[in-house]
Each structure stands twice: as structure tokens, then as C-alpha cells.
Amino acid sequence: MEEKSVVRFANRMDQLPPYLFGMINQMKMEKRRAGDDVIDLGMGNPMDPTPDAVIEKLIEVAKDPKSHRYPESSGMPHLKIEIAKYYKRHYDIDIDSETQTYFTIGSKEGISHLCLAIMGPGDSVLVPAPAFPIHIYAAVIAGANVMKIPIEPEKSFLDRIINICESCYPKPKVLMLNYPHNPTGVVTDKEFFKEVVSLAKRFKFMVINDFAYSKITFDGYEAPSFLEADGAKDVGVEFGSFSKSYNMAGWRIGYCVGNAEIVQALGKIKGYFDYGIFSAIQVAGIIALRDCDDTIPELANLYQTRRDVLCSGLERIGWDIKKPKAGMFVWAKIPEPFNKMGAMQFAVEMMDRANVAVAPGTGFSEEGEGFLRLALVENEERLRQAVRQMKKAMENMIV
């Protein structure tokens, strides 16, 4: 008689599909091990270097044995002061560095742990769709119910919030926002956030805004902070990241700012999970916030140039493309007749036939069907080459 395995998982694992980027990366690595040159547009993983001043400070501090001890878990006092100064400088927002800031191991980790702190079985969270996976599945892991709202059009989005809050019991507990939006690149303005704060106070829900792409903006557009809206700190928090603005993706440093009670809840639950960010990285983060403002426009211009190259290339081969005003992705509608095969199969075909890794829209919920998310991380020549290879592959595909 065959013995049963002792391995048994929690029921929540049944609600988690295979992680999209893990699947894409596995396919990519298998191709590369076989000797193929895969152009990687699948993941928003910056290939450009971190500013020199940040790297030099990391090396300096890492050599000091004092930095090898457990770090300041919520963030070094000077780092918290610098993020408060950053918000004042860029958005004219007053942030109390002691009570309204907390540093996280990237914004993704911070959002995940905050969901555990403020959500549970019986709670509901409103999430724009399509969505970056953690915005949905952090709530799922916490045991909450996810209610997805199409992100466009904006007016309909706000009306849907009102309708849900008026018709559901219990009312939603949290609204998860993400502007500039990943994966679609949709942007918003201060008036939108003003309306959100009004609704949050009216229907008594909290707001989380993922602001990871705050400074990667194009064509003169400047992304507002959620906290710029009057009363925003009464109802919610904002998460930011060093990954995109300073090319520090692998360093794993992000932050949460805003409502002091919510920030405190995040700190309480993180106290049971981790000891914070390596001290040398925190000091390097101080340098980034204090001394690297001038590198941000240069980086945004680099992404804008890549956006223009990729969008114009896809348009030349017959794709209907809407240029994003922010972020590091192009949200591209798969052209007919190839959209009939579905986004996942089309992405597999692009990997197999074109040696181009792309992210299928269905990885961002079923609302992303028919789209691809293309990351602007490769250089201009590689982007042009990707378009040529995709064109050739499509010419040889049978639908």
C-alpha cells in the first residue's frame, strides 16, 4: 500500500496560481542555457546602473563592522528624515519622519505585510484591473475578498466604487490604487485623488497607493502623489520604491508614508517577520534621496526614448499602440488574427519563434486578456531587433 506524503499545504495555496514572472523567467533561462539570445521584455527589471555615489557609499559602509549588526528595522532616523524632505521637496507634503514613515524590503513586501495587518477573512478590498499580481494576491493571502474594478474609464471607476459601497454589506475595507499604473500605464491627476479621499471618508475605507513609478514620467506629465490630496493622510498610505527611480531593484528598499496608525500597524506585523534592511543599503538610500535628484530626469528621458522606439516599431508592423505617459512598460493590444490564440499562447510563441520574452496580459488577471506588457529595459537597438524578430515570427505563424 502506497504511503501518503506528509507534505500538506494551507488552503490558501490553492488560491495562488503559478507566479507569472517565475514561469517567464524559467522559459527564458532554458532558452539561454540552450544558447539562444533572448531579448527580455518580460519583467520590469532595470538593466541600467545604480548612481555611482550610491554604490560608493554602500561599499564604504559595508566595510564597517558596525553595519553588520541588526539594522534599524523601521528605517534609520536620517533615512526617515530624508524621505520626509523628499516629499516636501517634490510634492510640498509635510511628513512626520518618526510616526508617518516606515522603510520596507521593497514596496511589494511592504504592501504584502500591510495587507496581513489590516485585512482578514470577511474583509473586502477594491482593486483596479488588470492589476500587478501582488495587489490581488496579497489580499487573497490575508484571507480577504477581492473585488476587481476595470481601471478605465476613470469616471466609471469612481462610479463603480460608489455603487459597490452603496450596495454591499459589509462595505469594502480597503481601496488598492496604483498610479502610474502597472501594467497599463494609465495615469491620473490630483482631482482624482481628491475624489478618492472624499469617497474614503464617506464610506469609511482605507486607501493604499502603490507609487513605484512616481518619477518615470514622459511628455511633460508629472505624477501626483496621493498624499497631495487634502485629508489623504486621514485615510491612507503611499508606498514607494528605489527600484525604478534609482535603478536599485536588486537592493530591495522601499517605503511606506502617510497615516500614522496604518504605518504603525505595518511596523507591528513586520516586527514578527524581519529585522529590516541591511544598514549599508539604508545609508546608500540616504545618498540616493539626498544627492541623486538630478539622475531621475535623465533616467526618465532614457525610458521615454525607448518607449518611442518600441511604439513606433510596433506601429510600423501593424500594431495599434497607445503611448504611455509614465512607467517602464508598453501595454500592447495583440493584433488580429493573433489575439484569437490568447495572450499566454502568443507570449509562448514569441519566446519560441522570436526569442523575445514578453509578459502575457492574463498574468495581470483575466481583464488583461488580449494584451502584452512589454518592459522598456533593453537598449534601443535591442528593442528594434525585438520588433524585427516578432514581425518575422508572426509572418510564419499559422492561426
C-alpha positions in Angstrom: 0.0 0.0 0.0 1.4 3.4 -1.1 2.1 5.7 1.8 0.6 9.2 1.7 3.0 12.1 1.7 3.4 14.0 4.9 3.5 17.2 2.9 0.3 19.2 3.1 -0.3 22.8 2.3 -2.5 25.5 3.7 -5.8 26.0 1.8 -4.7 29.5 0.7 -2.1 27.8 -1.6 -5.0 26.6 -3.7 -5.9 30.1 -4.5 -2.5 31.1 -5.8 -1.8 30.4 -9.5 1.8 29.8 -10.6 3.6 33.1 -10.4 3.8 34.7 -13.9 7.3 36.1 -13.7 8.7 32.8 -12.4 7.2 31.0 -15.4 8.5 33.6 -17.9 12.0 33.5 -16.3 12.1 29.7 -16.3 11.4 29.7 -20.1 13.9 32.4 -20.7 16.7 30.7 -18.7 16.0 27.4 -20.5 16.4 29.1 -23.9 19.6 30.9 -22.8 21.1 27.7 -21.5 20.4 26.3 -24.9 22.5 29.1 -26.4 19.6 31.4 -27.6 20.0 35.1 -27.3 16.6 36.0 -25.7 15.7 39.7 -25.7 14.0 40.2 -22.4 10.9 42.5 -22.4 9.1 40.3 -19.9 10.0 41.7 -16.5 10.5 45.3 -15.3 14.0 44.5 -14.1 16.2 47.6 -14.8 19.5 46.8 -16.6 20.9 50.3 -16.2 23.4 51.0 -13.3 22.7 52.5 -9.9 24.1 56.0 -9.5 27.9 55.9 -8.7 27.5 57.9 -5.5 25.0 55.3 -4.1 27.3 52.4 -4.9 30.4 54.1 -3.4 28.5 54.8 -0.2 27.3 51.2 0.0 30.9 49.9 -0.3 32.2 52.3 2.3 29.5 51.5 4.9 29.6 47.7 4.2 33.3 47.7 5.3 32.3 49.0 8.7 31.7 46.1 11.2 29.1 48.1 13.0 26.9 47.9 9.9 26.9 44.1 10.1 24.6 44.1 13.2 20.9 44.0 13.1 19.7 47.3 11.4 17.1 49.9 12.4 14.1 47.9 11.5 11.7 50.8 10.6 14.5 52.8 8.9 17.4 54.8 10.2 16.4 58.2 11.6 18.3 60.1 9.0 16.8 57.9 6.2 13.3 58.7 7.5 14.2 62.4 7.7 15.4 62.3 4.1 12.1 60.7 2.8 10.2 63.4 4.6 12.4 66.1 3.0 11.9 64.3 -0.4 8.1 64.5 -0.1 8.3 68.2 0.9 10.7 69.0 -1.9 8.8 67.2 -4.7 5.2 67.4 -3.5 5.1 70.1 -0.8 3.7 67.5 1.7 4.6 67.6 5.3 5.5 64.1 6.6 6.4 63.3 10.3 9.5 61.3 9.9 9.0 59.5 13.2 5.4 58.5 13.0 4.4 58.6 9.3 7.3 56.7 7.7 8.4 53.1 7.6 11.0 51.5 5.3 10.4 48.2 3.7 12.2 45.5 1.7 10.8 46.9 -1.5 7.2 48.2 -2.0 6.0 44.7 -2.9 7.0 43.3 0.5 5.6 46.3 2.3 2.2 46.0 0.6 2.0 42.3 1.3 2.7 42.7 5.0 0.3 45.7 5.3 -2.4 43.5 3.9 -1.8 41.0 6.6 -2.1 43.8 9.2 -5.3 45.4 8.0 -7.2 42.6 6.2 -8.6 39.3 7.1 -11.5 36.8 6.4 -14.7 38.7 5.8 -13.0 41.9 4.6 -13.2 43.1 1.0 -10.6 45.1 -1.0 -11.3 47.0 -4.2 -8.5 46.5 -6.8 -8.2 48.2 -10.3 -8.0 45.6 -13.0 -5.9 44.5 -14.7 -3.5 44.5 -11.8 0.0 43.9 -10.7 -0.4 40.4 -9.1 0.6 41.3 -5.6 -2.2 43.9 -5.4 -4.7 41.0 -5.7 -2.9 38.1 -4.1 -1.6 39.9 -1.0 -5.2 40.4 -0.1 -6.0 36.8 -1.0 -3.2 35.5 1.2 -4.5 37.7 4.0 -7.9 35.9 3.6 -9.8 38.9 2.2 -12.2 39.0 -0.7 -11.0 40.9 -3.8 -13.5 42.9 -5.9 -11.9 44.0 -9.2 -12.9 47.2 -11.0 -11.9 48.0 -14.6 -9.4 50.8 -14.3 -10.7 52.7 -17.3 -12.6 54.9 -17.9 -11.7 56.9 -14.8 -15.3 58.3 -14.2 -16.7 54.9 -14.5 -14.1 53.7 -12.0 -15.2 56.2 -9.4 -18.9 55.4 -10.1 -18.3 51.7 -9.6 -16.7 52.4 -6.2 -19.8 54.3 -5.2 -22.2 51.6 -6.4 -20.3 48.8 -4.7 -20.1 50.7 -1.4 -23.8 51.6 -1.5 -24.9 48.0 -2.4 -22.5 45.8 -0.5 -22.6 44.8 3.2 -20.2 44.9 4.8 -18.7 47.7 2.8 -15.2 47.4 1.3 -12.5 48.0 3.9 -9.6 49.0 1.5 -9.1 50.5 -1.9 -5.9 49.5 -3.6 -4.6 52.1 -6.1 -1.5 52.1 -8.4 -0.8 55.3 -10.3 1.1 55.4 -12.6 -0.5 52.0 -13.2 1.3 48.8 -13.8 0.7 47.1 -16.3 -1.4 49.5 -18.4 0.5 52.8 -17.9 -2.8 54.7 -17.0 -2.1 57.9 -15.2 -4.3 60.3 -13.1 -4.4 63.7 -11.6 -4.8 65.5 -8.3 -8.5 65.9 -8.8 -9.0 62.1 -9.0 -7.2 61.6 -5.7 -9.3 64.4 -4.1 -12.4 62.4 -5.2 -10.9 59.2 -3.8 -10.3 60.8 -0.4 -13.9 62.1 -0.3 -15.2 58.7 -1.0 -12.9 57.1 1.5 -14.3 59.4 4.2 -17.8 58.9 3.1 -17.7 55.1 3.0 -15.1 54.6 5.7 -12.5 52.6 3.7 -8.7 52.9 3.8 -6.5 53.6 0.7 -3.2 52.2 -0.3 -1.5 53.8 -3.3 1.5 51.9 -4.9 3.6 54.8 -6.2 6.5 52.7 -7.5 6.7 54.6 -10.9 6.4 58.0 -9.4 9.2 59.6 -11.3 9.3 57.6 -14.6 7.1 60.1 -16.5 7.0 61.3 -20.1 6.0 64.2 -22.3 5.9 66.8 -19.5 3.5 64.8 -17.4 4.3 64.8 -13.6 2.6 62.1 -11.5 0.9 63.5 -8.4 1.3 61.8 -5.0 -1.9 60.5 -3.4 -0.9 62.4 -0.3 -1.2 65.7 -2.1 -5.0 65.5 -1.7 -6.4 67.2 1.3 -7.2 64.7 4.0 -5.3 61.9 2.3 -3.2 61.1 5.4 -6.5 60.7 7.3 -7.5 57.7 5.2 -4.4 56.0 3.7 -0.8 55.5 2.9 1.5 55.5 -0.1 4.2 53.0 -1.0 7.3 54.0 -3.0 10.4 52.2 -4.2 14.0 53.0 -5.0 13.9 50.2 -7.7 12.8 52.3 -10.6 13.8 55.9 -9.8 17.4 55.0 -8.9 17.9 51.6 -10.6 18.1 49.9 -7.3 15.8 46.9 -8.0 18.0 44.3 -6.5 18.8 46.3 -3.4 15.3 45.8 -2.1 14.4 49.0 -0.4 11.1 50.8 -0.4 9.0 52.8 2.0 5.5 53.5 3.3 4.4 57.0 4.2 1.1 58.5 5.3 -1.4 57.7 8.0 0.4 57.1 11.3 -2.0 54.4 12.6 -1.6 52.4 9.3 2.2 52.9 9.4 2.2 51.7 13.0 0.2 48.6 12.0 2.7 47.8 9.3 5.6 48.1 11.7 3.9 45.9 14.3 3.4 43.0 11.9 6.8 43.4 10.3 8.4 43.1 13.7 7.4 39.4 13.7 8.7 38.8 10.2 12.0 40.5 9.6 14.7 42.8 11.1 14.6 45.4 8.4 17.0 46.4 5.6 20.8 46.0 5.7 22.3 49.1 7.3 24.7 49.8 4.4 21.7 49.8 2.0 19.8 52.2 4.2 22.8 54.6 4.2 23.1 54.3 0.5 19.4 55.1 0.3 20.1 58.4 2.2 22.5 59.3 -0.6 20.0 58.5 -3.3 17.3 60.6 -1.7 19.6 63.5 -0.8 22.0 63.7 -3.7 20.6 62.0 -6.8 17.6 64.1 -7.8 19.5 65.1 -11.0 19.7 61.5 -12.2 16.0 61.0 -12.2 15.1 63.1 -15.3 18.0 61.5 -17.2 16.5 58.1 -16.4 13.0 59.2 -17.4 14.3 60.5 -20.7 16.1 57.2 -21.3 12.8 55.3 -20.8 10.9 57.8 -23.0 13.3 57.3 -25.9 12.9 53.5 -25.5 9.2 53.9 -25.4 9.2 55.9 -28.7 11.5 53.3 -30.4 9.3 50.4 -29.3 6.0 52.0 -30.0 7.0 53.3 -33.4 8.4 49.9 -34.3 5.3 48.1 -33.4 3.1 50.6 -35.2 5.1 50.0 -38.4 4.3 46.3 -38.3 0.6 46.9 -37.8 0.1 47.1 -34.1 -2.4 49.6 -32.6 -0.3 51.2 -29.8 -1.2 53.8 -27.2 1.9 55.5 -25.9 2.1 55.6 -22.1 2.7 58.8 -20.3 4.5 57.0 -17.4 6.0 53.8 -16.2 8.5 51.4 -17.8 6.1 49.3 -19.9 4.1 49.4 -23.1 0.7 47.8 -22.8 0.2 46.5 -26.3 -3.0 45.0 -27.8 -2.3 41.9 -29.7 -3.3 42.4 -33.3 -5.8 40.3 -35.2 -5.8 37.4 -36.0 -3.2 36.5 -33.4 -5.3 37.7 -30.5 -7.5 34.6 -31.1 -4.9 32.3 -29.6 -4.9 34.1 -26.3 -2.2 36.2 -24.6 -0.4 33.3 -22.9 0.0 31.2 -26.1 1.0 34.3 -28.0 3.7 35.0 -25.4 5.0 31.4 -25.7 5.1 31.7 -29.5 7.1 34.9 -29.2 9.6 33.1 -26.9 9.9 30.1 -29.1 9.8 31.7 -32.5 11.2 35.2 -31.9 13.5 34.7 -28.9 11.6 37.7 -27.3 10.3 37.3 -23.7 7.1 39.2 -23.1 4.5 39.2 -20.3 1.1 38.0 -21.3 -1.7 40.3 -20.1 -3.6 37.4 -18.5 -0.8 37.3 -15.9 -2.4 40.5 -14.5 -5.9 38.9 -14.2 -8.3 37.9 -16.9 -9.0 41.6 -17.7 -5.6 41.6 -19.4 -6.5 39.0 -22.0 -5.6 40.2 -25.5 -2.7 42.3 -24.3 1.0 42.0 -23.7 3.1 44.0 -21.3 6.5 44.9 -22.8 9.2 46.2 -20.5 11.4 49.1 -21.6 14.6 47.6 -20.1 16.6 46.7 -23.2 18.6 49.3 -25.1 17.2 50.9 -28.3 19.0 48.6 -30.7 17.8 45.5 -28.9 14.2 46.9 -28.9 14.5 47.4 -32.7 15.8 43.9 -33.1 12.9 42.6 -30.9 10.4 44.2 -33.3 12.1 42.7 -36.3 12.1 39.2 -34.8 8.5 39.5 -33.7 7.5 40.6 -37.2 9.3 37.6 -38.8 7.8 35.2 -36.3 4.3 36.4 -36.9 4.7 36.1 -40.7 5.4 32.4 -40.1 2.7 31.7 -37.6 -0.5 29.9 -38.5 -3.5 31.0 -36.5 
